[in-house]
Amino acid sequence: MTLDLFPQPELSPLQFESRTRALGYRLIAGVDEAGRGPLAGPVVAAAVILPEQFELPGLNDSKQLSSAVRQRLFLQIRQQAAVGVGIVAAAEIDEMNILRATLKAMCLAVRRLRQAADYLLVDGITPVPLPLPQRTIKQGDARCASIAAASIMAKVVRDRMMIAYDRLYPGYGFAGHKGYGSALHMEAIARLGPSPLHRRTFRGVREHLERP
């Protein structure tokens, strides 16, 4: 169920949450993902319910932050907010496609919140397939505080997973590019072939499945 509560084209970051609370909702979860585009690794989603009195200087879209700032904010968000994380692995992405896998990860993240959300603010244009009132917000990670917090949680969790995978599958450079299609990553796939971590339906990987 998607409700159009915000006719204004632009709102300051906390106005999404405050206007939703004015309608009677209290447990408002921002939802975002990390890892839709890479050639390898999982897609990770996070759902974050911020306290009503929440201030975190520097909170922004995770892509606009340095790794050090993301790590600091990650710890602060985890201490102050309710957080749920959902992970869908590469093999399942291949089975269901990346959009459906992303939505599944978002559903898992919302369900794993220690408090049940009563409203969702979702980054992007596609609602989460859950029976909750919700709002999709284009570029929500740069416009909405709870979505920005979710983007940081998802990004840091996924980055840490890729660093760990680098030790399991050496030679691909996962700790550096995190599975994205950099020149070094593409060269490694051509040289070594795809690893179990690679998304076999993605261009850049599927061409190397049958080695001569």
C-alpha positions as CSV (number, residue, x, y, z in Angstrom):
1,M,0.0,0.0,0.0
2,T,1.5,3.3,-1.1
3,L,0.2,6.6,0.3
4,D,0.9,9.9,-1.3
5,L,1.5,12.0,1.8
6,F,4.1,14.4,0.5
7,P,3.0,16.5,-2.5
8,Q,6.0,18.9,-2.1
9,P,8.8,18.1,-4.5
10,E,11.6,18.8,-2.0
11,L,11.6,18.5,1.8
12,S,14.5,18.9,4.3
13,P,15.8,15.6,5.6
14,L,13.7,15.3,8.8
15,Q,10.4,16.6,7.4
16,F,9.5,13.2,5.9
17,E,9.6,11.6,9.4
18,S,7.9,14.5,11.1
19,R,5.1,14.8,8.6
20,T,4.5,11.1,8.9
21,R,4.4,11.3,12.7
22,A,1.8,14.1,12.4
23,L,-0.5,11.5,10.7
24,G,-0.2,9.2,13.8
25,Y,2.6,6.9,12.8
26,R,5.4,6.4,15.3
27,L,7.7,3.6,14.2
28,I,8.8,4.9,10.8
29,A,11.5,2.9,9.1
30,G,13.7,4.2,6.3
31,V,14.7,1.4,3.9
32,D,17.6,1.3,1.4
33,E,19.9,-1.2,-0.2
34,A,23.6,-1.6,-1.3
35,G,24.9,-3.8,-4.1
36,R,22.4,-3.7,-6.9
37,G,25.0,-3.0,-9.6
38,P,28.1,-5.2,-8.7
39,L,29.1,-8.3,-10.6
40,A,29.8,-10.2,-7.4
41,G,28.5,-10.5,-3.9
42,P,25.2,-10.2,-2.2
43,V,22.6,-7.4,-2.3
44,V,22.2,-6.0,1.3
45,A,19.2,-4.0,2.5
46,A,18.8,-2.2,5.8
47,A,15.7,-0.8,7.6
48,V,16.3,1.9,10.3
49,I,13.8,3.4,12.8
50,L,15.4,6.6,14.2
51,P,14.4,7.9,17.6
52,E,12.1,10.9,17.4
53,Q,14.7,13.2,18.9
54,F,17.6,12.2,16.7
55,E,20.5,14.4,15.6
56,L,23.6,13.0,13.8
57,P,25.8,15.6,12.2
58,G,27.2,14.5,8.9
59,L,24.3,12.1,8.1
60,N,24.0,11.8,4.4
61,D,23.7,9.4,1.4
62,S,26.4,6.7,2.1
63,K,27.8,7.3,-1.5
64,Q,28.7,10.9,-0.5
65,L,30.7,9.9,2.6
66,S,34.2,8.7,3.1
67,S,34.7,5.2,4.4
68,A,35.9,6.6,7.8
69,V,32.8,8.7,8.2
70,R,30.6,5.8,7.2
71,Q,32.2,3.6,9.9
72,R,31.7,6.3,12.5
73,L,28.1,6.9,11.6
74,F,27.4,3.2,11.4
75,L,28.4,2.8,15.0
76,Q,26.3,5.7,16.1
77,I,23.2,4.6,14.2
78,R,23.6,1.1,15.6
79,Q,23.7,2.5,19.2
80,Q,20.8,4.9,18.8
81,A,18.4,3.3,16.4
82,A,16.5,0.1,15.7
83,V,18.2,-1.6,12.7
84,G,17.3,-4.6,10.6
85,V,19.4,-6.1,7.8
86,G,18.5,-8.4,5.0
87,I,20.9,-10.2,2.7
88,V,20.3,-12.1,-0.6
89,A,23.3,-14.0,-2.0
90,A,24.5,-14.0,-5.6
91,A,23.0,-17.4,-6.4
92,E,19.6,-16.3,-5.4
93,I,20.0,-13.0,-7.4
94,D,20.7,-15.2,-10.4
95,E,17.5,-17.2,-9.7
96,M,15.1,-14.4,-9.3
97,N,16.8,-11.3,-10.9
98,I,18.2,-8.3,-9.1
99,L,15.0,-6.3,-8.6
100,R,13.2,-9.2,-7.0
101,A,16.3,-10.0,-4.9
102,T,16.5,-6.4,-3.7
103,L,12.9,-6.3,-2.7
104,K,13.3,-9.6,-0.8
105,A,16.4,-8.2,1.0
106,M,14.3,-5.1,1.9
107,C,11.4,-7.3,3.2
108,L,13.9,-9.3,5.3
109,A,15.4,-6.1,6.7
110,V,12.0,-4.7,7.8
111,R,11.0,-8.1,9.4
112,R,14.2,-8.2,11.4
113,L,13.7,-4.9,13.1
114,R,13.4,-5.4,16.9
115,Q,10.4,-3.0,16.8
116,A,7.7,-3.6,14.2
117,A,7.5,-0.6,11.8
118,D,4.1,0.9,11.2
119,Y,5.3,3.0,8.2
120,L,8.1,2.7,5.6
121,L,10.0,5.4,3.7
122,V,11.7,3.6,0.8
123,D,14.5,4.8,-1.4
124,G,13.7,4.7,-5.1
125,I,10.4,4.2,-7.0
126,T,9.4,0.6,-6.2
127,P,7.3,-0.2,-3.0
128,V,8.4,-3.0,-0.7
129,P,5.9,-5.9,-1.0
130,L,4.8,-5.8,2.6
131,P,1.3,-5.0,3.9
132,L,2.5,-1.7,5.4
133,P,1.7,1.9,4.5
134,Q,4.7,3.4,2.8
135,R,6.2,6.1,0.6
136,T,8.8,5.7,-2.1
137,I,11.2,8.6,-2.4
138,K,13.4,9.2,-5.4
139,Q,17.0,9.9,-4.2
140,G,15.7,9.3,-0.7
141,D,19.1,8.5,0.6
142,A,20.1,12.2,0.1
143,R,16.7,13.7,1.2
144,C,15.4,11.6,4.1
145,A,17.3,11.0,7.4
146,S,16.1,7.5,8.1
147,I,16.8,6.4,4.5
148,A,20.2,8.0,4.7
149,A,20.9,6.0,7.9
150,A,19.7,2.8,6.1
151,S,22.0,3.4,3.2
152,I,25.0,3.7,5.6
153,M,24.1,0.5,7.4
154,A,23.6,-1.5,4.2
155,K,26.8,-0.1,2.6
156,V,29.0,-0.8,5.6
157,V,27.6,-4.3,6.2
158,R,28.1,-5.2,2.5
159,D,31.6,-3.7,2.4
160,R,32.7,-5.8,5.4
161,M,31.3,-8.9,3.8
162,M,33.3,-8.2,0.6
163,I,36.5,-7.7,2.6
164,A,35.9,-11.0,4.2
165,Y,35.2,-12.7,0.9
166,D,38.5,-11.3,-0.5
167,R,40.3,-13.7,1.9
168,L,38.1,-16.7,0.7
169,Y,38.5,-15.9,-3.0
170,P,41.9,-14.3,-3.4
171,G,43.0,-12.8,-6.7
172,Y,39.8,-10.9,-7.6
173,G,40.4,-7.8,-5.4
174,F,37.0,-7.9,-3.7
175,A,38.4,-5.9,-0.8
176,G,39.1,-3.0,-3.1
177,H,36.3,-2.8,-5.7
178,K,33.7,-4.6,-3.5
179,G,32.5,-6.6,-6.6
180,Y,31.9,-3.7,-8.9
181,G,33.0,-3.9,-12.5
182,S,36.4,-2.1,-12.3
183,A,39.0,-2.8,-14.9
184,L,41.1,-4.8,-12.5
185,H,38.0,-6.9,-11.6
186,M,37.1,-7.5,-15.2
187,E,40.7,-8.6,-15.9
188,A,40.6,-11.0,-13.0
189,I,37.3,-12.6,-14.2
190,A,38.8,-13.1,-17.6
191,R,42.0,-14.6,-16.1
192,L,40.6,-16.7,-13.3
193,G,37.0,-17.3,-14.4
194,P,34.0,-16.5,-12.2
195,S,34.1,-17.4,-8.5
196,P,31.2,-18.8,-6.6
197,L,30.5,-15.2,-5.5
198,H,29.9,-13.9,-9.0
199,R,26.4,-13.2,-10.4
200,R,26.4,-15.6,-13.4
201,T,23.5,-13.9,-15.2
202,F,25.3,-10.5,-15.2
203,R,27.0,-9.2,-18.3
204,G,30.7,-9.2,-17.6
205,V,30.4,-12.6,-15.9
206,R,28.3,-14.8,-18.1
207,E,30.6,-14.4,-21.0
208,H,33.3,-16.3,-19.0
209,L,31.3,-19.2,-17.7
210,E,32.4,-21.6,-20.4
211,R,36.2,-21.5,-20.5
212,P,38.0,-22.8,-23.6
